[in-house]
């Protein structure tokens, strides 16, 4: 086993530390995504500075001081998932099968045990055999499969999207659609947080041992403040006119570091207001506004659980096609400990 020098970075507070990790981070993501644009320091730091997580970084360097491995354990701090550690583990292609992954996993495991976490969730990709092989060697099991889907803007059926938008009022009388950009009205932060919670409650988790997040209005406010530094976004909400209640939303992001790509994050409709094609209405409105606002973007990316038939159906109609699959592996700390001991 090759010897590696480990360094803990906690918290991530300097551009210099982010710059240290970016070459490896971008190398691995380019391997996974042919459209990957190098992540900037500001963007990387924003991903590490999440309002409802505590995030660590451990880097492994070789004898020349180059970063060849990185593990990013994260613990949720919103009151949910107190049993869980979510982690990313990245190893340079030229240093795989050298023991660096196992060394880094040991650090993540130590943090999990010290904080009373009992389950580790490790994301990898179907297109990365090394990640799959490592997860299986650890004796982790797949908890969820998620599709990463792409559609080129030139391939969109704009006539269909216009129909979904124009027919919305007749399909869903008693509702209206509002479009917000780069923020939500202050008085709506709480309502948006409630929709996030419901979306998590209703999202298919398959066999993943993960609870819905306990998102609050303050979490939403914090996310907005940080997001403005690295992206623009469009939020389309459905409002029940009689009650004034927000009952659905669809969001589209545009990261400054990736100007070719728009990303849809979450489209959801309140469970008591389904059956009116509100999902199609708000998703079409978001995409049409995004194409208008960001004319340089050439593609749209989205992710869906393989078991989320309703949203996969809408995305298939729009023209999204699979690019890759995220495999959410999970294992208990006891299983990880046995692997680390060679049992």
N, C-alpha and C positions, 0 to 999 in steps of 0.2 A: 504494500500500500504506500503510495506517494505521500510524503509529509507536506502539509500545507500550513501556512500561517493564518490564523483566524483573527479577525478584528470585529468587535461589536460596535455598531453605530446606533446609539439610542440616547435621546431622540435624534431624528434627522433634522438638523437645524442650520446646516451650512450648504452653500452651493458647491463647495469643494468636495464634500462627501458625496453629494449627488453625482457630480462629474466623475468621481471614482468608479461608480457603479454603472454609469450609462453605457459604456462600450459593450459590456457583457449583456446588459438588459436589451439593448438594441440588436445585438447579434442573434440572440435567441429568438426574439420576436420577428426578426426578418426571416429566420428559418421557418417560422410558422405561417407567416403572412407575406405573400409576395408584394402586397401593396403597402407594407409597413413603412411609415415615415419615421426617421429618428426622433425619439422623444426628447424634448428639451428639458433643461434643468428645472425650469418653473413647472412644467407639466409633471415631471417625475415627483417633485416635492409635493405637489397638490394631491397626487395619488396616495402618497404616504401620510399626508396630514388629513385624516378623515375624522369627522366630528364624533363618530360613534365607535371608534376603534383606538386601541393602543397598538402601535406598530413598531417592531424591532427590525433591524437589519444586521446580518452577520455576513461578512465577506471572507472568502478564502483566496489567498494569493499564492502564486508559485514562487520559486526561488529567485525569479527576476522581479518580483513585486507586482506582477500583473494579476488583476482580479480574474479568477477562473471559476469561481462559484459564488452563489448568492442565495441566501434563504431569508424570506420575509415572513415571519410569524406575526399574526394579528389576532388580538382578543377583542371581542365585542364588549363595549362598555355602556350600552344603552339599557341594560337590565335584562336583555335577552341572551340566550345561548351562553350562559355562564359555564357550561360544560365543554365548550368548543374552542379549538384553535384552528383558524384557517391560515394556510401557508402557501406560499409560492417558493419553489426550489428551482434554480436555474444553474446549469453547469455548461461551461464552454464546450463546444463539440469536440475539441481536441483533448479534453481532459476528462471525458466520461470514462467510467469503469476504472477510475484511479483511486476511488475511496473518498473523493471530495463530497459527493452527495451524502454518503453515510455520515461523514464528520459533521456536515451542516445540519442534517436531520437530528443528530444528537443534541445540538444546541437548542433547536426548536423544541424538542421533547423535554429538555431540562426546564425551559421556561413554562411549558404547559403544566408540568407536574408541580412546579413551585407555585403556580397560580390556581391549582386545584382543577385544571382542565383534564378531562378524561377521554376526549375524542379529538383526533387530528383529521382535518380535511385537506387533501392535497389535490390541486387541480393539475391536470396535464392534458395533452391533446392526442387525439386518435392518430394524427399524422406524425407524431413524434415517438417512434418505437422505443427510444431510450427511456423516455418518461414513463411509458406504459410498463416496460420491463422493470424499471426501478420500483414503481408502485406495487407491482405484483410480487417482486422480491421481498418487499416490506410486509407482504401478506395483507395489504389493504384491499378493500373490496369496493367495487363501483357503487356509489350511492345515487348518482344522477348522470344522465347524458344530456348535453345541451348542444343544439345546432348553432353554428355561426353561419348566417346566411347573408348573401350579397345580391344586390340588384344594381345594374348600371342605370344611371339616370336616362341615358338614351334608349334603354329598353322598356321604360315605364309606359304603361297604357294610360296616357293622360286623359283620354276620353272617358275611360272607366272611372278614374279618380275624380274627374269633374262630376260625373253622374253620382258617385257616392256622396259627394259634398252637396250638390244641388238638390238631390232627392232626400237629404237628411231631414229637413223640416216636415216633409209629408210622411216619411216613415216614422218619425218620432215627434208627433205633435205634442206640445207641452214642454218641449226642451229647446234650449238655445246653446250655441257654441260660441265660446270666447277665445281669443288668441292673445297670449301674453308673451313678451319677449324679454329674456335676460333677468327676469324677476317675477315674483307673484305679488299681488296686492297684499300689504301687511296684514289686513284683516282676514286673509285667506290662508295664512300659514298653517293654522291649526287644522283647517278642513283638508288641506293638501296632505298634512301628516297623517290624518285619519285614512285617506285614500291609499297612501303608501302602506299603512298597516294592513288594510283589507286586501290589497294586492298581494302582500306577502302571505297572508292567511290563505288566499285562494290559489296561489301559485303552486303547480304540481312540484313536489319535492321528491317524488319517487321514493327511494329508500334512504335518502340523505337524512341524517340525524340533525336537522336544523330547525329551529323555531322561527316564527315570524319576528321580524325586528320590531322593537318598541319605539318607533320614530315619533318624535315630539315636534312641536312648533319651533322650539329652540334649535333642534337638529336641522330643520329645514332652513332656518335663518342662517345658521353657520355654514351650511352647504352653499347657499346662494352667495355669501360673502367670499368664499374661497373659489367658487366656480368662475366668477367674473374675471379672475386673473388669467385664466387659461382657455376659456371657451365662451361662445355665445350659444344660446339655446332658445328654442321655441316650445311653448307649452300650450296645448289646445285642451280646453276643459269643456265638459258638457254640464249644463246647469238645468235643474228642474225648475221651471219658471214659477209654478205656484208656490213651492216651498222655499225657493231660493237656494236649495241645497246643491252643492257640487257633487256630481254623481259619476264622473269619469274624467280621465285625462290621457293624453298621449304626448310624449316629449321627444324632441329631436335635438341632438347636440352637434355642435361644430367646433372641434378643437383647433386652436390656432396652429398647433404643431402638425396637424394632418389636414391641410386645406382641400385635399381631394375627396374627403370622405365625410358624409353625414352619418350619424348613428342614432337609430331609434332605441330608446331605453325601455320604457314601460308603457304599454297601452292597457288600460283597465277600465271596466265599467262596474259600478256598484251592483252587487248581486240582486238588489231589489229593483233594478232599473234595466235589466237585460231583456233582450227580445225585440228591440226597436232599431237594430243596426247602428246603434250609437258608436260602437267600436270602429266600424267602417267610416262613419262620418268624421270622427275626430282624427283618425289616422290619415285619411285622405287630406283633410285640411292641413295637418301638420306637414305632410310631404310636399303638398303644393306650395305652401308658404316657404318651406325650406329651399326648394328649387328656385323660387323667386329671389329669396334673400341671399343665397350663397351660390351664384351662378357658376363659380369655378369648381364646385364639387361635382365629381363624375360618378360617384357611387354612393349607395346607402347600405349600411351594415346593421344587422340586428342579431339578437340571440334569443333562442327559445328552448325550453325544455322539450325533449323529444316527445314527452307525453302530453304536451299542451296542444291538444288537437284543435281547439277553437282558434287560437292565435296563429298556429302553423297554417291553418286553412286560409285565413285572411292573407297571410304573407305569401302563400303560394299563388293566390289570385293576383296579388300585386306583381309577382314575378321574381320574388326572392328565390335564390338557389343555394344549396349547401356549399360552403367553402371548407369547413372543418367542423370537428366535433370536440367539445370540451368534455372531458371525463372527470367527474368529481369523485375521487377515491376517498375512502375514510377508513380509519383504524383506531382502535383504542390505544391509550398510552401503554397498556400492558402488552399489547401485540407489538407495538413499536419497540418497547424495552427488550422483548425477547429477540427481536431481529438484531438490535444493536449489540446484544450479548452473544449473538451467533447461535441462538437456540433454534 
